[in-house]
């Protein structure tokens, strides 16, 4: 005789409200307090409408240091405005940028950064911070934390009712986790060439409620900042378009890339190298001091032009470039720095040289010659850049990796050395 079947109650026969129990097709609603995230779209998908207070929130991302503050800073600023306590940051991959945090409402004096030598020390620091009553929230980067360690942090946060975020790599997604809330964050891929502020996509991996199949696209910054970034991008695009138009017009007018202009380029290049070789041969007759003086003059001009351009580039001339269509990095401030450096070098040489009293030249003439040599040095540099642009290459050769090639090392010398030899010839005659 078969045994009687027990009476089974189906799910819809259960009471609609049982403490600690929620239906699988709805978000869990219990006594767990929550802190709004600052993103209405995300709050609508989280139980309680925000980050769980007194529980572990785990955030996974492909690379540390990209979206952590962007995701949690709005909630931290709101919590800090209503409650006392500090925010403990354990083993961050990058130094927090205090001015940006202050602009969002999180003051520097509310922030406590803890550096850790290893993963064990970072875990210990995070647990000790959670056991402190004066701590409002803890942000911990624990890429190697195991499930047992995360459970200890979960219990510690529940005792003091603190906000707790643990950031781990995306590769930890298949691992079990005691976190009450688990998210995966990555950069928002933008379609096409749309000018928009960078955002982030949030995928909810674990929550008290049904799984969320589709990710949430959250904005990357304040709408006003987004407008500023969009306007800046538009200005850059317009400037690039203008520069391309100028280059196209110059190429159309001086079509050096045409097949008919190839002999002209060949003759011009051979002539420049031939004159330089003649100057080198003449320097052998004159003496090694002449060649070294010309080399040092070119080096001084390049060095002073570089540092002057880095320090004052665009500040004294309203952003005007020397030749933006040929070499966008060169500025008029750099040329002025080269002139100053060469004049200082010439003053030192003529002060200690035995030829200082025997040269039939006045100081203004010497200054004029030095300025002329500097200008020719800059023109030689620009001419070599023009040749590379016409050829459509970045480096003239691969013989000197990282230095642009051989011509980049002698570009200014090909124009300066022949002129210096010519000046010395006339002085001797």
HUNORSUL-V890303 format. One record per residue. N is the residue number from 1. RES is the residue in one letter. PHI is phi in radians with two decimals (* if undefined). OMEGA is omega in radians with two decimals (none if undefined). Layout:
n->(N N)
res->(RES RES)
phi->(PHI PHI)
omega->(OMEGA OMEGA)
//
This chain:
n->(1 2 3 4 5 6 7 8 9 10 11 12 13 14 15 16 17 18 19 20 21 22 23 24 25 26 27 28 29 30 31 32 33 34 35 36 37 38 39 40 41 42 43 44 45 46 47 48 49 50 51 52 53 54 55 56 57 58 59 60 61 62 63 64 65 66 67 68 69 70 71 72 73 74 75 76 77 78 79 80 81 82 83 84 85 86 87 88 89 90 91 92 93 94 95 96 97 98 99 100 101 102 103 104 105 106 107 108 109 110 111 112 113 114 115 116 117 118 119 120 121 122 123 124 125 126 127 128 129 130 131 132 133 134 135 136 137 138 139 140 141 142 143 144 145 146 147 148 149 150 151 152 153 154 155 156 157 158 159 160 161 162 163 164 165 166 167 168 169 170 171 172 173 174 175 176 177 178 179 180 181 182 183 184 185 186 187 188 189 190 191 192 193 194 195 196 197 198 199 200 201 202 203 204 205 206 207 208 209 210 211 212 213 214 215 216 217 218 219 220 221 222 223 224 225 226 227 228 229 230 231 232 233 234 235 236 237 238 239 240 241 242 243 244 245 246 247 248 249 250 251 252 253 254 255 256 257 258 259 260 261 262 263 264 265 266 267 268 269 270 271 272 273 274 275 276 277 278 279 280 281 282 283 284 285 286 287 288 289 290 291 292 293 294 295 296 297 298 299 300 301 302 303 304 305 306 307 308 309 310 311 312 313 314 315 316 317 318 319 320 321 322 323 324 325 326 327 328 329 330 331 332 333 334 335 336 337 338 339 340 341 342 343 344 345 346 347 348 349 350 351 352 353 354 355 356 357 358 359 360 361 362 363 364 365 366 367 368 369 370 371 372 373 374 375 376 377 378 379 380 381 382 383 384 385 386 387 388 389 390 391 392 393 394 395 396 397 398 399 400 401 402 403 404 405 406 407 408 409 410 411 412 413 414 415 416 417 418 419 420 421 422 423 424 425 426 427 428 429)
res->(X X X X X X X X X X X X X X X X X X X X X X X X X X X X X X X X X X X X X X X X X X X X X X X X X X X X X X X X X X X X X X X X X X X X X X X X X X X X X X X X X X X X X X X X X X X X X X X X X X X X X X X X X X X X X X X X X X X X X X X X X X X X X X X X X X X X X X X X X X X X X X X X X X X X X X X X X X X X X X X X X X X X X X X X X X X X X X X X X X X X X X X X X X X X X X X X X X X X X X X X X X X X X X X X X X X X X X X X X X X X X X X X X X X X X X X X X X X X X X X X X X X X X X X X X X X X X X X X X X X X X X X X X X X X X X X X X X X X X X X X X X X X X X X X X X X X X X X X X X X X X X X X X X X X X X X X X X X X X X X X X X X X X X X X X X X X X X X X X X X X X X X X X X X X X X X X X X X X X X X X X X X X X X X X X X X X X X X X X X X X X X X X X X X X X X X X X X X X X X X X X X X X X X X X X X X X X X X X X X X X X X X X X X X X X)
phi->(* -1.17 -1.29 -1.17 -1.29 -1.23 -1.36 -1.68 -1.83 -1.33 -1.08 -1.32 -1.45 -1.26 -1.07 -1.27 -2.27 -2.15 -1.01 1.41 -2.20 -2.36 -1.29 -1.19 -1.65 -2.44 -1.18 -1.20 -2.05 -2.40 -1.54 -1.20 -1.20 -2.44 -1.94 -0.95 -1.36 1.62 -2.06 -1.07 -1.13 -1.33 -1.04 -1.19 -1.86 -1.86 -1.06 1.44 1.41 2.94 -1.18 -1.21 -1.60 1.37 -2.63 -1.54 -1.96 -1.81 -2.09 -1.88 -2.67 -1.11 -2.44 -1.25 1.62 -1.76 -2.21 -1.09 -1.16 -1.03 -1.47 -1.82 -1.09 -1.01 -1.19 -1.09 -1.11 -1.16 -1.17 -1.17 -1.29 -1.84 -2.25 -1.51 2.12 -1.83 -1.83 -1.67 -1.95 -1.87 0.93 -1.25 -1.25 -2.33 -1.23 -1.06 -1.53 -1.05 -1.02 -1.20 -1.13 -1.13 -1.11 -1.60 1.89 -1.86 -1.34 -1.15 -1.23 -1.58 -1.90 -2.29 -1.71 -2.01 -1.62 -2.26 -1.36 -2.62 -1.15 -1.15 -1.16 -1.13 -1.12 -1.12 -1.12 -1.13 -1.17 -1.17 -1.14 -1.20 -1.52 -1.69 -1.21 -1.41 -1.71 -1.52 -2.69 -2.28 -2.04 -2.29 -1.73 -2.24 -1.16 -1.88 -1.19 -1.63 -1.09 -1.13 -1.16 -1.13 -1.17 -1.11 -1.15 -1.06 -1.18 -1.14 -1.17 -1.20 -1.18 -1.80 0.96 -1.98 -1.40 -2.44 -2.09 -2.08 -1.85 -2.37 -1.25 -1.14 -1.17 -1.47 -1.04 -1.24 -1.36 -1.24 -2.53 -1.45 -1.07 -1.26 -2.35 -2.34 -2.16 -2.16 -2.11 -2.59 -1.11 -1.47 -1.35 -1.71 -1.35 1.15 -2.02 -1.30 -1.55 -2.64 -1.22 -1.12 -2.11 -2.51 -1.94 -1.93 -1.93 -1.50 -1.51 -2.64 -2.78 -1.44 2.76 -1.20 -1.18 -1.84 -1.27 -1.66 -1.29 -1.83 -1.64 -1.89 -1.17 -1.59 -2.78 -1.13 -0.97 -1.13 -1.15 -1.08 -1.13 -1.12 -1.12 -1.12 -1.12 -1.12 -1.11 -1.14 -1.13 -1.10 -1.13 -1.14 -1.13 -1.13 -1.12 -1.12 -1.11 -1.13 -1.14 -1.14 -1.12 -1.10 -1.13 -1.17 -1.18 -1.25 -1.31 -1.92 -1.27 -1.25 -1.51 -1.24 -1.05 -1.17 -1.54 -1.04 -1.08 -1.13 -1.10 -1.12 -1.13 -1.11 -1.16 -1.12 -1.13 -1.11 -1.20 -1.15 -1.11 -1.13 -1.14 -1.08 -1.15 -1.14 -1.11 -1.18 -1.14 -1.14 -1.33 -1.18 2.42 -1.19 -1.11 -1.14 -1.12 -1.15 -1.10 -1.15 -1.09 -1.12 -1.06 -1.15 -1.14 -1.09 -1.07 -1.14 -1.17 -1.17 -1.13 -1.12 -1.23 -1.17 -1.14 -1.17 -1.48 -2.18 -0.97 1.42 -1.51 -1.71 -2.01 1.22 1.48 -1.27 -1.65 -1.23 -2.63 -1.09 -1.33 -1.83 -2.46 -1.08 -1.43 -1.52 -2.18 -1.18 -1.12 -1.15 -1.10 -1.09 -1.12 -1.12 -1.09 -1.09 -1.12 -1.17 -1.10 -1.13 -1.12 -1.11 -1.10 -1.18 -1.11 -1.26 -1.31 -1.87 -1.48 -1.21 -1.46 -1.04 -1.53 -1.76 -1.36 -1.39 -2.29 -1.54 -1.08 -1.03 -1.19 -1.10 -1.08 -1.09 -1.14 -1.13 -1.12 -1.14 -1.10 -1.14 -1.10 -1.16 -1.08 -1.12 -1.13 -1.12 -1.11 -1.16 -1.12 -1.16 -1.13 -1.12 -1.08 -1.16 -1.16 -1.15 -1.41 1.27 -2.18 -1.66 -2.00 -1.26 -2.86 -1.94 -1.23 -2.14 -1.03 1.52 -2.06 1.47 1.89 -1.16 -1.09 -1.17 -1.48 -2.10 -1.06 -1.25 -1.25 -1.13 -1.74 -1.39 -1.13 -1.07 -1.16 -1.11 -1.12 -1.15 -1.11 -1.16 -1.08 -1.20 -1.17 -1.30 -1.41)
omega->(-3.08 3.13 3.14 3.13 3.07 -3.13 -3.13 3.09 3.13 -3.00 -3.07 3.06 -3.11 3.09 -3.09 -3.10 3.07 -3.13 3.11 -3.12 3.11 3.11 -3.07 -3.12 -3.14 3.11 -3.13 3.12 -3.14 -3.11 -3.13 3.10 -3.09 3.08 -3.14 -3.08 -3.02 3.08 -3.08 -3.14 3.13 3.12 -3.11 -3.10 -3.11 3.08 -3.10 3.09 3.11 3.10 3.11 3.10 -3.09 -3.14 -3.10 2.99 -3.10 -3.11 3.12 3.13 -3.08 -3.09 -3.13 3.07 -3.06 -2.95 -3.02 -3.11 3.11 -3.08 -2.97 -3.05 3.10 3.12 3.12 -3.14 3.12 -3.13 3.14 3.13 -3.07 -3.06 3.08 3.12 -3.11 3.09 -3.10 3.14 -3.03 3.04 3.11 3.13 3.14 3.11 3.12 3.14 -2.98 3.14 3.12 3.10 3.13 3.12 3.13 3.06 3.13 -3.06 -3.08 -3.12 3.07 -3.03 3.09 -3.10 -3.13 3.07 -3.12 -3.13 -3.10 -3.08 -3.13 3.12 3.11 3.11 3.13 3.14 3.13 -3.14 3.12 3.11 3.13 3.13 3.14 -3.10 -3.09 -3.12 3.14 -3.08 3.13 3.00 -3.05 3.05 -3.05 -3.07 -3.06 -3.09 3.11 -3.07 -3.13 3.12 3.11 3.12 3.09 3.10 3.10 3.14 3.13 3.11 3.14 -3.13 -3.08 3.12 -3.11 3.01 -3.10 3.02 3.03 -3.08 -3.09 -3.14 -3.12 3.13 3.12 -3.09 3.14 -3.09 3.08 -3.11 3.10 -3.09 3.09 3.14 -3.11 -3.11 2.99 -3.03 3.05 -3.14 -3.11 3.11 -3.09 -3.14 3.00 -3.07 -3.09 3.12 -3.08 3.13 -3.13 -3.14 -3.14 3.11 -3.09 3.08 3.14 -3.13 -3.07 3.07 3.05 -3.10 -3.10 3.11 3.12 -3.04 -3.05 3.12 3.13 3.11 -3.10 3.13 -3.09 -3.08 -3.14 -3.13 3.12 3.09 3.09 3.10 3.12 3.13 3.12 3.11 3.12 3.12 3.11 3.11 3.10 3.13 3.12 3.12 3.11 3.12 3.12 3.13 3.11 3.11 3.11 3.11 3.12 3.13 3.13 3.12 3.11 -3.13 3.13 -3.02 3.13 3.14 -3.13 3.13 -3.12 -3.11 -3.14 3.09 3.13 3.11 -3.13 -3.14 3.14 3.13 3.11 3.13 3.13 3.12 3.12 3.11 3.11 3.12 3.06 3.13 3.10 3.10 3.10 3.11 3.08 3.11 -3.10 -3.11 -3.08 -3.14 3.12 -3.14 3.13 3.12 3.12 3.11 -3.13 3.12 3.13 3.14 3.12 3.13 3.14 -3.08 -3.13 3.10 -3.13 -3.08 3.09 3.09 3.10 -3.05 -3.00 -3.07 3.11 -3.08 -3.07 -3.11 3.11 3.10 -3.13 3.12 3.14 3.13 -3.02 -3.13 -3.10 -3.12 -3.05 -3.08 -3.08 -3.09 3.08 3.07 3.07 3.09 3.12 3.09 3.09 3.12 3.14 3.14 3.14 3.10 3.10 3.10 3.11 3.10 3.13 -3.11 -3.09 3.12 -3.07 -3.12 3.08 3.11 -3.04 -3.11 -3.08 3.14 -3.13 -3.07 3.05 -3.12 3.11 3.13 3.11 3.10 -3.14 3.12 3.13 3.10 3.13 3.10 3.10 3.14 3.11 3.08 3.12 3.14 3.08 3.08 3.14 -3.13 3.11 3.07 3.11 3.11 3.14 3.11 3.12 3.12 3.14 -3.13 3.11 3.14 -3.14 3.09 3.12 -3.12 3.13 -3.10 3.13 -3.13 3.07 -3.13 -3.08 -3.10 3.10 3.12 -3.08 -3.05 3.13 -3.12 -3.14 3.10 -3.06 -3.06 3.08 3.13 3.12 3.09 3.12 3.12 -3.14 3.10 -3.13 3.11 -3.13 3.13 none)
//
